[in-house]
C-alpha cells in the first residue's frame, strides 16, 4: 500500500481508473483515458489499475462497479465516480484541481 501512497501524494491531480480486461465498459474507457492524458500533459497524471492484479487495493477503496474513476490531489481523494465518462468531462474535472 505504501507504493499507492507515493502514486497519489502529488501536487498535481492524479486520475485513477480501476478496470479489468474482461469488463466491456472498462476497456471502452482506455482510448478516452489516452485522450485525457494527452490533453493534460504534465498538469495531471492518469493511472490505470487492474482490479484483478490489485484486489487488496480495490477492496480497501471499496471499488464495486467498473470502471471506477477517482481523482486524488496531495494524497486526498477529491472526486470519485463509477461508470464511463467522456474525455471532455474528465479533462474539465481534472482542470478544477490543477
Secondary structure, 3 states (H helix, E strand, C coil): CHHHHHHHCCCCEEEEEEECCCCHHHHHHHHHHHHHHHHHHHHEEEEEEECCCCHHHHHHCCCCCCCEEEEEECCEEEEEEECCCCHHHHHHHHHHCC
